């Protein structure tokens, strides 16, 4: 942070009495005047995305954000770059992002790279002392190593090592709001909902400032709501239901919302011809859970909007199982879709059952083409619960994440500055690069999000972090998270851009089809 940036932050946050006293000191005034005529230099907090604050579609086929251009812009803090817009649905201007010296965030959060010239937001809050900010970090542990590896989840030991490494890096570079982050780790089993509710109440009583969760509450809304009800900032490593984010604003933060993922999915698939008869579309199979009725209603509404009539849809409701659906339900769904003449498939909140569904489909000779709004399925398509590669071959996914770029040589060769930063941090504790284990990249992103929200907050209080994130503007997230724009009022989630991936059986993996980013619908 430059001296001028520190001075401006002090002007905004210092108590009135302190300003008056400083005004009487002639030398201080003179120094301030000297600072005011010196350019502040490039501000990595600007993160400009274009004249209107976000990437906009154009018909030229040009884009300001090819992967290599974005990487270069991130490394320098500039907003330049060009790439090909061919093979895209119209081309786009994408975001260029600056990267600061601390933690890869687009704002320094009031802390200099060496911890000096630190200006804390005013105020106080639970879990905060003069020297530290106490946070709770959840460690996902289903039921031992076998269950964790089945779903491609990092071991509890690796999860904790990754989080601690990122915290150590943040603390060694000045901390957050002039304080050290001090974590308390709690193990959480996503399949045990009663224990999740109890865990929230335990954490509420522990007097922490904020909670960081890689995804333990992803399938248990009441437990997640508990944090919002108790006004504890909660940073999730999955996707919120927008109604939760709105109801408990400004306390719930995440990488995206489920309704945005499904909306981008249907409208993006429409642009790419997924529902076109000329591409073989005849009938759509919709497999869904009714855990979030609003998402299911939205899905049917969106399908109608893109011209898929109710007579062209065969649907199957799995219910809302606590973990995986029963095999008999999956078999009945496959049989129903096959008999209905389904040619194309999509889903709502069914990511955990994709392995069983595609395996049963393959056994029954049912080979629909999948089109997916990425609700996390790209990230879990590994391990023992990976989908059947032959059955999923040719599937299309509309995603706000960077998943799939690791499987494209030209993109993997030029990772973003945030990805490189995260890899360097994880390497200090012997963890593999994020291109091999996407979930550990989320650990960097969650803590950088917290760092930016606290550091740029107008005051040090738990209800001011949304304003801090909006001031930060954007964060140069590590893989697997994509570009973001938090500037709009009321924003506590990412997911402002999307691009297309395709699943191919030649590598049993998702691959980015077009590196360009498009504004979310």
ZISULCOR-V682283 format. One record per backbone hydrogen bond with DSSP energy under -0.5 kcal/mol. CO is the residue of the C=O (numbers start at 1). NH is the residue of the N-H. If there is no record, write none. Layout:
BEGIN
CO | NH
CO | NH
END
This chain:
BEGIN
2 | 6
3 | 7
4 | 8
5 | 9
6 | 10
7 | 11
8 | 12
9 | 13
10 | 14
15 | 19
16 | 20
17 | 21
18 | 22
19 | 23
20 | 24
21 | 24
22 | 25
24 | 26
25 | 29
26 | 30
27 | 31
28 | 32
29 | 33
30 | 34
31 | 35
32 | 36
33 | 37
34 | 37
35 | 38
37 | 39
42 | 44
43 | 46
48 | 96
50 | 49
50 | 53
56 | 93
61 | 85
62 | 92
63 | 83
66 | 70
67 | 71
68 | 72
69 | 73
70 | 74
71 | 75
72 | 76
73 | 77
73 | 78
74 | 99
83 | 63
85 | 88
88 | 90
90 | 61
91 | 58
92 | 94
101 | 103
102 | 105
104 | 476
105 | 100
108 | 111
109 | 177
110 | 119
112 | 115
116 | 112
118 | 120
122 | 460
125 | 128
127 | 134
131 | 180
132 | 129
133 | 182
134 | 209
134 | 210
135 | 184
136 | 212
137 | 186
138 | 140
138 | 214
139 | 188
144 | 143
144 | 148
145 | 149
146 | 150
147 | 151
148 | 153
149 | 152
149 | 384
150 | 385
155 | 159
156 | 160
157 | 161
158 | 162
159 | 163
160 | 164
161 | 165
162 | 166
163 | 167
164 | 168
165 | 169
166 | 170
167 | 171
168 | 172
169 | 173
170 | 173
170 | 175
171 | 174
176 | 179
179 | 176
180 | 133
181 | 183
182 | 135
184 | 137
186 | 139
188 | 141
188 | 190
189 | 192
191 | 193
192 | 196
193 | 197
194 | 198
195 | 199
196 | 200
197 | 201
198 | 202
199 | 203
200 | 204
201 | 205
202 | 206
203 | 206
203 | 208
204 | 207
209 | 233
210 | 136
211 | 235
212 | 138
213 | 237
215 | 218
217 | 220
220 | 224
221 | 225
222 | 226
223 | 227
224 | 227
224 | 228
225 | 229
226 | 230
227 | 232
228 | 231
231 | 233
233 | 211
234 | 236
234 | 253
235 | 213
238 | 255
238 | 256
240 | 242
240 | 258
241 | 244
241 | 245
242 | 246
243 | 247
244 | 248
246 | 249
248 | 251
251 | 234
251 | 253
253 | 236
254 | 494
256 | 240
257 | 261
258 | 262
259 | 263
260 | 264
261 | 265
262 | 266
263 | 267
264 | 268
265 | 269
266 | 270
267 | 271
268 | 272
269 | 274
270 | 273
273 | 276
276 | 279
276 | 281
277 | 280
283 | 343
283 | 344
284 | 286
284 | 314
285 | 287
285 | 346
286 | 316
287 | 348
288 | 318
292 | 295
292 | 296
293 | 297
294 | 298
295 | 299
296 | 300
297 | 301
298 | 302
299 | 303
300 | 304
301 | 305
302 | 306
303 | 308
304 | 307
307 | 309
309 | 312
310 | 313
312 | 284
314 | 286
316 | 288
316 | 318
319 | 290
326 | 329
326 | 330
327 | 331
328 | 332
329 | 333
330 | 334
331 | 335
332 | 336
333 | 337
334 | 338
335 | 339
336 | 340
337 | 342
338 | 341
343 | 369
344 | 285
345 | 371
346 | 287
348 | 289
350 | 353
351 | 354
353 | 357
354 | 358
355 | 359
356 | 360
357 | 361
358 | 362
359 | 363
360 | 364
361 | 365
361 | 366
362 | 365
365 | 367
368 | 370
369 | 345
370 | 396
372 | 374
372 | 398
373 | 375
376 | 380
378 | 381
380 | 382
382 | 385
383 | 386
387 | 389
388 | 392
389 | 393
392 | 395
395 | 503
396 | 372
397 | 399
397 | 501
398 | 374
399 | 499
400 | 482
402 | 405
404 | 407
404 | 512
405 | 408
407 | 409
408 | 411
408 | 412
409 | 413
411 | 414
412 | 415
416 | 420
417 | 421
418 | 422
419 | 423
420 | 424
421 | 425
422 | 426
423 | 427
424 | 428
425 | 428
426 | 429
426 | 431
427 | 430
433 | 436
433 | 437
437 | 440
437 | 441
438 | 441
438 | 442
439 | 443
440 | 444
441 | 445
442 | 446
443 | 447
444 | 448
445 | 449
446 | 450
447 | 451
448 | 452
449 | 453
450 | 454
451 | 455
452 | 456
454 | 457
458 | 122
459 | 461
461 | 464
464 | 468
465 | 469
466 | 470
467 | 471
468 | 472
469 | 473
472 | 474
473 | 486
475 | 477
478 | 481
480 | 402
480 | 403
488 | 491
490 | 492
492 | 254
496 | 520
498 | 518
499 | 399
500 | 513
500 | 514
501 | 397
502 | 511
503 | 394
504 | 507
504 | 508
504 | 509
509 | 504
511 | 502
518 | 498
END
